[in-house]
């Protein structure tokens, strides 16, 4: 099941390399996850950067790196194995209890579902633990590709993911872990003999030991969420910033193309400018076309040569025609700054930015291959848990104690669903932003009478991947509309429960 291979991925750069925002944002998350055994990789300093899955094998050699590794020979992740076994036993135990309680008669809804919260909170960390241990090499290669891409993007343009996001995210999960642990301990001391919300059906004295194990498992479970949720949100935050940085670079580059096309079109219009007698009746019939006697290097016309008798009619006409063209301020694109020359000179820069965009797409595909199943399982379990935990809340009768345990657990899921939707949806929005930028700028070029086969090919490529983004195992791409879909499902369920 487990391959005895060593896999490394760059994590921290030295002083000569570009600053690693990845290490800055993931340092504490990986440290806490390793302590509780939900992240099997560890840091290892290495100088061997060959055959690590990076497309540009020469790029990593420019800096020394600290790497992530998982090896079953020199450093077996025993803590991760124990954590996985604990998760597996807990899921099996509470699933069995739920089945037994559903088969009993003459018990309340709260009593039937008392083991369900434990099943829901353990499924995702268990699946994530198994996935990372089985595919530790792919996880290390993902970090390696991520670091290589970060170096290229930071060398090309200013791209600094916000540090406040990772700090706020870590504080958010730590606060929820502390609150849930405090609530569970408080319920235990208030009613230690009650099994409501505990899901502990073992007889004394084993029930007390299982309570202690459940309390400790709360911290382990929330540490598992740091990988299945917080880590994914941080990498999505970085990827969306990479897309935005490349989008700004291409937009700035294409602005120069549009400006060159506009100046060339303006100069072409000036060369063919003619004023009819009907438009300027005060101008003398003898008025001849201006002749450029001297022009500055950047295309500014310094003076014209007119006949002496034609100057006064122009002055008189300017009084009656305020919108008359100011020939002195007219600019004509010099031959060296034509659209074709500007485009050919910046074609290499455009290709480099487009290659960065393709590498970001490859990183998204690599992320989807590894974590898309976890995302699908997360959304499915959260939807089922919210609907399931609201059942005892809706079925609570007057005079009975309100099921605060189920209600509070449901609030924990409801509070995290918008975060898990809006984070990945930002990747899709940033990815499609480049398509809108190129389409807008290319339209401006076409208006100026310019066409570019390169941009047409790029637009065709972007149209094919219009739904590119973070995927839930291929079933759907996470967008902002996904949050509306989940909210509609929960709202419809609540309405049905109230009517029944």
C-alpha positions as CSV (number, residue, x, y, z in Angstrom):
1,X,0.0,0.0,0.0
2,X,2.7,2.4,0.9
3,X,5.7,2.9,-1.4
4,X,9.1,3.1,0.1
5,X,10.3,6.0,-1.9
6,X,11.6,9.4,-1.0
7,X,9.9,12.5,-2.4
8,X,11.2,16.0,-1.8
9,X,9.7,19.4,-2.5
10,X,11.2,22.8,-2.0
11,X,9.8,24.7,0.9
12,X,12.1,27.4,2.3
13,X,14.6,29.4,0.3
14,X,18.0,30.7,1.4
15,X,19.1,34.4,1.4
16,X,20.2,34.4,-2.2
17,X,16.8,33.2,-3.5
18,X,13.6,35.1,-3.7
19,X,11.5,35.3,-0.5
20,X,9.2,32.3,0.0
21,X,5.7,33.4,0.7
22,X,4.7,29.7,0.7
23,X,6.9,29.0,3.7
24,X,5.7,32.2,5.4
25,X,2.0,31.2,5.1
26,X,2.3,27.4,5.7
27,X,4.9,27.3,8.5
28,X,2.6,27.1,11.5
29,X,0.0,25.1,9.7
30,X,2.5,22.3,8.8
31,X,4.1,22.5,12.3
32,X,0.8,21.9,14.1
33,X,-0.3,19.3,11.6
34,X,2.9,17.3,12.1
35,X,2.6,17.4,15.9
36,X,-0.9,15.8,15.7
37,X,0.0,13.4,12.9
38,X,-2.1,14.7,10.1
39,X,0.8,15.7,7.8
40,X,3.4,13.0,7.1
41,X,6.0,15.2,5.3
42,X,8.8,16.9,7.1
43,X,11.5,19.5,6.3
44,X,14.8,18.4,4.9
45,X,17.7,20.5,3.6
46,X,18.9,19.2,0.2
47,X,21.2,20.2,-2.6
48,X,20.0,17.5,-5.0
49,X,17.2,19.1,-7.1
50,X,17.2,16.7,-10.0
51,X,14.1,14.7,-11.1
52,X,11.7,16.4,-8.8
53,X,9.0,17.1,-11.3
54,X,9.8,20.6,-12.2
55,X,9.6,21.4,-15.9
56,X,12.6,23.8,-15.8
57,X,15.3,21.6,-14.2
58,X,17.8,24.5,-14.3
59,X,15.6,26.9,-12.4
60,X,15.8,25.2,-9.0
61,X,19.6,25.1,-9.1
62,X,19.7,28.8,-8.8
63,X,18.9,28.6,-5.1
64,X,19.4,26.2,-2.2
65,X,16.2,24.9,-0.7
66,X,14.8,23.2,2.3
67,X,12.6,20.4,1.1
68,X,9.6,18.4,2.2
69,X,10.0,14.6,2.2
70,X,8.3,11.5,3.3
71,X,10.4,8.3,3.4
72,X,9.3,5.0,4.9
73,X,12.9,4.0,5.6
74,X,14.8,6.8,7.3
75,X,11.8,8.6,8.8
76,X,8.6,6.5,9.0
77,X,5.6,8.7,9.9
78,X,4.5,6.6,12.8
79,X,2.4,9.4,14.3
80,X,0.4,9.7,11.1
81,X,-0.2,5.9,11.2
82,X,-1.5,6.1,14.7
83,X,-3.7,9.1,13.9
84,X,-5.2,7.3,10.9
85,X,-5.9,4.3,13.0
86,X,-7.6,6.5,15.6
87,X,-9.8,8.1,12.9
88,X,-10.7,4.7,11.4
89,X,-11.7,3.3,14.7
90,X,-13.8,6.4,15.7
91,X,-15.6,6.4,12.3
92,X,-16.4,2.7,12.6
93,X,-17.5,3.0,16.3
94,X,-19.8,5.9,15.8
95,X,-21.2,4.6,12.5
96,X,-22.1,1.3,14.3
97,X,-23.7,3.3,17.2
98,X,-25.8,5.3,14.7
99,X,-27.1,2.2,13.0
100,X,-28.0,0.6,16.4
101,X,-29.8,3.8,17.6
102,X,-31.8,4.0,14.4
103,X,-33.1,0.5,14.8
104,X,-34.3,1.2,18.4
105,X,-37.9,2.2,18.9
106,X,-39.5,4.8,21.2
107,X,-36.5,7.1,21.4
108,X,-36.3,10.7,20.4
109,X,-34.7,12.1,17.3
110,X,-31.9,13.6,19.3
111,X,-31.1,10.2,20.8
112,X,-31.1,8.6,17.4
113,X,-28.5,11.0,16.0
114,X,-26.2,11.4,19.0
115,X,-23.3,9.6,17.1
116,X,-23.9,11.4,13.8
117,X,-21.8,14.5,14.6
118,X,-18.8,12.4,15.3
119,X,-19.1,10.5,12.0
120,X,-19.4,13.8,10.1
121,X,-16.4,15.5,11.6
122,X,-14.1,12.5,11.3
123,X,-14.8,11.4,7.7
124,X,-12.9,14.2,5.9
125,X,-9.7,14.2,8.1
126,X,-9.6,10.4,7.8
127,X,-9.9,10.5,4.0
128,X,-7.3,13.3,3.8
129,X,-4.9,11.4,6.0
130,X,-5.1,8.3,3.9
131,X,-4.7,10.3,0.7
132,X,-1.6,12.2,1.9
133,X,0.1,9.0,3.2
134,X,-0.7,7.0,0.0
135,X,0.2,9.9,-2.4
136,X,2.9,11.6,-0.4
137,X,5.0,11.8,-3.5
138,X,2.4,13.7,-5.4
139,X,1.9,16.1,-2.4
140,X,5.7,16.7,-2.4
141,X,5.7,17.3,-6.1
142,X,2.8,19.7,-5.8
143,X,4.9,21.8,-3.3
144,X,7.9,21.6,-5.6
145,X,6.0,22.8,-8.6
146,X,4.4,25.5,-6.5
147,X,7.8,26.8,-5.3
148,X,9.2,26.8,-8.8
149,X,6.3,28.8,-10.1
150,X,6.5,31.2,-7.2
151,X,10.2,31.9,-8.0
152,X,9.4,32.6,-11.7
153,X,6.4,34.8,-10.9
154,X,8.2,36.8,-8.2
155,X,11.2,37.4,-10.6
156,X,8.9,38.6,-13.3
157,X,6.6,40.9,-11.5
158,X,5.4,42.1,-8.1
159,X,3.3,39.4,-6.6
160,X,3.0,39.2,-2.8
161,X,0.1,37.2,-1.4
162,X,-1.4,38.9,1.6
163,X,0.0,37.6,4.9
164,X,-3.1,38.7,6.8
165,X,-5.1,36.0,5.0
166,X,-3.0,33.1,6.4
167,X,-2.8,34.6,9.9
168,X,-6.5,35.2,10.0
169,X,-7.2,31.7,8.7
170,X,-5.1,30.1,11.3
171,X,-6.6,32.1,14.1
172,X,-10.1,31.3,12.9
173,X,-9.5,27.5,13.0
174,X,-7.7,27.7,16.4
175,X,-10.6,29.7,17.9
176,X,-13.1,27.2,16.6
177,X,-11.1,24.3,18.0
178,X,-10.8,25.9,21.4
179,X,-14.5,26.7,21.5
180,X,-15.6,23.2,20.5
181,X,-13.2,21.7,23.0
182,X,-14.5,24.0,25.8
183,X,-18.2,23.3,24.9
184,X,-17.5,19.5,25.0
185,X,-15.7,19.7,28.4
186,X,-18.4,22.0,29.8
187,X,-21.2,19.5,28.7
188,X,-19.3,16.7,30.3
189,X,-19.0,18.4,33.7
190,X,-22.6,19.5,33.7
191,X,-24.0,16.1,32.8
192,X,-21.4,13.5,32.7
193,X,-24.0,10.7,32.7
194,X,-25.8,12.0,29.6
195,X,-25.0,10.5,26.3
196,X,-26.7,13.3,24.2
197,X,-24.3,14.6,21.6
198,X,-21.5,12.4,22.9
199,X,-22.3,9.3,21.0
200,X,-20.6,7.2,23.7
201,X,-22.7,4.1,24.4
202,X,-20.0,2.1,26.2
203,X,-20.9,1.0,29.8
204,X,-18.9,2.3,32.8
205,X,-16.0,2.4,33.5
206,X,-15.1,2.3,29.7
207,X,-17.4,5.2,29.0
208,X,-15.2,7.6,31.1
209,X,-12.1,6.5,29.1
210,X,-13.9,7.0,25.8
211,X,-15.0,10.5,26.9
212,X,-11.4,11.4,27.5
213,X,-10.4,10.0,24.1
214,X,-13.2,12.0,22.5
215,X,-12.0,15.2,24.1
216,X,-8.5,14.7,22.9
217,X,-9.7,13.7,19.5
218,X,-11.3,17.1,19.1
219,X,-7.9,18.8,18.8
220,X,-6.7,16.1,16.4
221,X,-9.8,16.5,14.2
222,X,-9.3,20.3,14.0
223,X,-5.7,19.8,13.1
224,X,-6.8,17.5,10.3
225,X,-9.0,20.4,9.0
226,X,-5.9,22.5,8.7
227,X,-4.8,20.3,5.8
228,X,-8.2,19.5,4.2
229,X,-9.4,23.1,4.4
230,X,-6.8,25.7,5.5
231,X,-4.0,24.4,3.3
232,X,-6.3,24.3,0.3
233,X,-7.5,27.8,0.9
234,X,-4.0,29.2,1.2
235,X,-2.8,27.5,-2.1
236,X,-6.0,28.8,-3.8
237,X,-5.2,32.3,-2.5
238,X,-1.7,32.1,-3.9
239,X,-2.9,30.8,-7.3
240,X,-5.5,33.5,-7.7
241,X,-2.8,36.1,-7.0
242,X,-0.6,34.5,-9.7
243,X,-3.4,34.8,-12.2
244,X,-4.0,38.4,-11.3
245,X,-0.3,39.3,-11.6
246,X,-0.1,37.7,-15.1
247,X,-3.3,39.4,-16.1
248,X,-2.0,42.8,-15.1
249,X,1.3,42.1,-17.0
250,X,-0.5,41.1,-20.2
251,X,-2.9,44.1,-19.8
252,X,0.0,46.5,-19.5
253,X,1.7,45.0,-22.5
254,X,-1.4,45.1,-24.7
255,X,-2.0,48.7,-23.7
256,X,1.2,49.6,-25.5
257,X,0.0,47.7,-28.6
258,X,-3.3,49.6,-28.5
259,X,-1.6,52.9,-28.0
260,X,0.7,52.2,-31.0
261,X,-2.2,51.2,-33.1
262,X,-4.1,54.4,-32.2
263,X,-1.1,56.6,-32.9
264,X,-0.6,54.9,-36.2
265,X,-4.2,55.2,-37.1
266,X,-4.2,58.9,-36.1
267,X,-1.2,59.7,-38.2
268,X,-2.7,57.9,-41.1
269,X,-5.9,60.0,-40.8
270,X,-3.9,63.2,-40.6
271,X,-2.1,62.4,-43.8
272,X,-5.4,62.1,-45.6
273,X,-7.1,65.0,-43.9
274,X,-9.0,67.4,-46.3
275,X,-11.2,70.4,-45.4
276,X,-14.1,71.1,-47.8
277,X,-15.4,74.5,-48.7
278,X,-18.8,73.7,-47.0
279,X,-17.0,72.9,-43.7
280,X,-14.8,76.0,-43.7
281,X,-16.3,78.7,-46.0
282,X,-14.1,81.4,-44.4
283,X,-10.9,79.7,-45.5
284,X,-9.6,81.0,-48.8
285,X,-9.8,78.9,-51.9
286,X,-6.1,79.5,-52.3
287,X,-5.3,77.7,-49.1
288,X,-3.0,74.9,-49.8
289,X,-2.1,71.8,-47.8
290,X,0.4,72.3,-45.0
291,X,3.9,71.2,-45.8
292,X,6.1,69.8,-43.0
293,X,9.4,71.6,-43.0
294,X,10.8,70.1,-39.8
295,X,9.6,67.4,-37.5
296,X,10.9,66.3,-34.1
297,X,12.2,62.8,-33.6
298,X,9.1,61.7,-31.7
299,X,6.6,62.8,-34.4
300,X,5.8,66.3,-33.1
301,X,5.4,68.8,-36.0
302,X,7.3,72.0,-35.2
303,X,6.1,74.4,-37.9
304,X,4.4,74.5,-41.3
305,X,5.0,76.5,-44.4
306,X,2.0,78.6,-45.4
307,X,1.5,81.4,-47.8
308,X,1.2,84.8,-46.1
309,X,-2.3,85.6,-47.4
310,X,-3.6,82.2,-46.0
311,X,-2.7,82.9,-42.3
312,X,-5.4,85.5,-41.6
313,X,-8.3,83.4,-43.0
314,X,-7.2,80.6,-40.6
315,X,-7.3,82.9,-37.7
316,X,-10.7,84.2,-38.7
317,X,-11.9,80.6,-39.1
318,X,-10.7,79.6,-35.7
319,X,-13.1,82.1,-34.1
320,X,-16.1,80.6,-35.8
321,X,-14.9,76.9,-35.4
322,X,-13.7,76.3,-31.8
323,X,-13.4,72.6,-32.6
324,X,-10.9,73.2,-35.5
325,X,-8.0,70.8,-35.5
326,X,-4.9,72.1,-33.9
327,X,-2.3,71.1,-36.4
328,X,0.6,72.2,-34.2
329,X,-0.3,69.7,-31.5
330,X,-1.0,66.9,-33.9
331,X,1.3,63.8,-33.4
332,X,2.2,61.4,-36.1
333,X,3.8,58.0,-35.2
334,X,7.3,57.9,-36.4
335,X,8.4,54.9,-38.5
336,X,10.2,53.3,-35.6
337,X,7.1,53.2,-33.3
338,X,4.6,51.7,-35.6
339,X,2.2,49.0,-34.4
340,X,4.1,46.2,-36.2
341,X,7.4,47.2,-34.6
342,X,6.0,47.6,-31.1
343,X,4.3,44.2,-31.4
344,X,7.3,42.4,-32.7
345,X,9.5,43.9,-30.0
346,X,7.2,42.8,-27.2
347,X,6.3,39.5,-28.6
348,X,8.9,37.7,-26.5
349,X,7.5,39.3,-23.3
350,X,4.0,38.2,-24.2
351,X,5.2,34.7,-24.8
352,X,6.9,34.6,-21.4
353,X,3.8,35.8,-19.7
354,X,1.7,33.3,-21.5
355,X,4.0,30.5,-20.5
356,X,3.6,31.6,-16.9
357,X,-0.2,31.4,-17.4
358,X,0.1,27.9,-18.7
359,X,2.3,26.8,-15.8
360,X,-0.4,28.2,-13.4
361,X,-3.0,26.2,-15.2
362,X,-0.7,23.1,-14.8
363,X,-0.5,23.8,-11.1
364,X,-4.3,24.0,-10.8
365,X,-4.6,20.7,-12.7
366,X,-2.0,19.1,-10.4
367,X,-3.9,20.3,-7.4
368,X,-7.2,19.0,-8.7
369,X,-5.7,15.5,-9.3
370,X,-4.6,15.4,-5.7
371,X,-7.4,17.1,-3.7
372,X,-10.5,17.2,-5.9
373,X,-11.8,14.0,-4.3
374,X,-11.3,15.6,-0.8
375,X,-13.2,18.7,-1.9
376,X,-16.1,16.6,-3.2
377,X,-16.2,14.6,0.0
378,X,-16.0,17.9,2.1
379,X,-18.9,19.5,0.3
380,X,-21.0,16.3,0.4
381,X,-20.4,15.6,4.1
382,X,-21.0,19.2,5.1
383,X,-24.3,19.4,3.2
384,X,-25.5,16.1,4.8
385,X,-24.3,17.2,8.3
386,X,-26.0,20.5,8.2
387,X,-29.3,19.0,7.1
388,X,-28.9,16.1,9.6
389,X,-28.0,18.3,12.6
390,X,-30.9,20.5,11.9
391,X,-33.3,17.6,12.3
392,X,-33.2,17.5,16.2
393,X,-33.3,21.3,16.3
394,X,-36.5,21.4,14.1
395,X,-38.0,18.4,16.0
396,X,-37.4,19.8,19.5
397,X,-40.7,19.9,21.4
398,X,-41.9,22.5,23.8
399,X,-40.8,21.7,27.4
400,X,-37.8,19.6,26.3
401,X,-34.2,20.9,26.6
402,X,-33.0,22.6,23.5
403,X,-30.4,20.6,21.6
404,X,-27.6,23.2,21.8
405,X,-25.0,20.6,20.9
406,X,-26.5,19.8,17.5
407,X,-27.3,23.5,16.9
408,X,-23.7,24.6,17.7
409,X,-22.2,21.8,15.6
410,X,-24.4,22.9,12.6
411,X,-23.2,26.5,13.1
412,X,-19.6,25.3,12.8
413,X,-20.4,23.8,9.4
414,X,-22.5,26.7,8.2
415,X,-19.7,29.2,9.1
416,X,-17.1,27.3,7.1
417,X,-19.1,26.6,3.9
418,X,-18.9,30.2,2.6
419,X,-15.2,30.1,3.2
420,X,-14.7,26.9,1.3
421,X,-16.7,28.2,-1.6
422,X,-15.5,31.7,-1.9
423,X,-11.8,30.7,-1.7
424,X,-11.7,28.3,-4.7
425,X,-14.2,30.5,-6.6
426,X,-11.6,33.3,-6.6
427,X,-9.3,31.1,-8.6
428,X,-12.0,30.7,-11.3
429,X,-12.7,34.4,-11.4
430,X,-9.0,35.3,-11.7
431,X,-8.5,32.7,-14.4
432,X,-11.4,34.0,-16.5
433,X,-10.2,37.6,-15.9
434,X,-7.4,37.1,-18.4
435,X,-10.0,36.1,-21.1
436,X,-11.9,39.3,-20.5
437,X,-8.8,41.4,-20.6
438,X,-7.5,39.9,-23.9
439,X,-11.0,40.1,-25.5
440,X,-11.4,43.7,-24.5
441,X,-7.9,44.8,-25.8
442,X,-8.2,42.8,-29.0
443,X,-11.5,44.5,-29.7
444,X,-9.8,47.8,-29.4
445,X,-7.1,46.6,-31.9
446,X,-9.7,45.5,-34.4
447,X,-11.4,48.9,-34.2
448,X,-8.1,50.4,-35.2
449,X,-7.9,48.0,-38.2
450,X,-5.3,45.7,-36.7
451,X,-5.6,41.9,-36.4
452,X,-3.3,39.5,-34.6
453,X,-3.3,35.7,-35.2
454,X,-1.5,35.2,-31.9
455,X,-4.3,36.8,-29.9
456,X,-6.9,34.9,-31.9
457,X,-5.2,31.6,-31.0
458,X,-4.9,32.6,-27.4
459,X,-8.6,33.5,-27.3
460,X,-9.5,30.2,-28.8
461,X,-7.4,28.5,-26.2
462,X,-9.1,30.4,-23.4
463,X,-12.6,29.7,-24.7
464,X,-11.9,26.0,-24.5
465,X,-11.1,26.2,-20.8
466,X,-13.8,28.7,-19.9
467,X,-14.8,26.6,-16.8
468,X,-11.2,26.1,-15.6
469,X,-10.7,26.3,-11.9
470,X,-10.8,24.3,-8.7
471,X,-12.9,21.2,-9.4
472,X,-14.8,18.8,-7.1
473,X,-13.6,15.6,-8.7
474,X,-14.9,16.8,-12.1
475,X,-18.5,17.0,-11.0
476,X,-18.5,20.8,-10.9
477,X,-16.2,23.7,-10.8
478,X,-16.4,25.8,-7.6
479,X,-17.8,29.2,-8.4
480,X,-19.7,31.9,-6.5
481,X,-22.9,30.3,-7.8
482,X,-22.0,27.2,-5.8
483,X,-22.7,29.0,-2.5
484,X,-26.1,30.0,-3.8
485,X,-26.8,26.3,-4.7
486,X,-25.9,25.1,-1.3
487,X,-27.9,27.8,0.5
488,X,-30.9,26.9,-1.6
489,X,-30.7,23.3,-0.8
490,X,-30.4,23.9,3.0
491,X,-33.2,26.5,2.9
492,X,-35.5,24.1,1.0
493,X,-34.7,21.4,3.5
494,X,-35.5,23.7,6.4
495,X,-38.8,24.7,4.9
496,X,-39.8,21.0,4.3
497,X,-38.9,20.2,7.9
498,X,-41.0,23.1,9.3
499,X,-44.0,22.1,7.2
500,X,-43.8,18.4,8.3
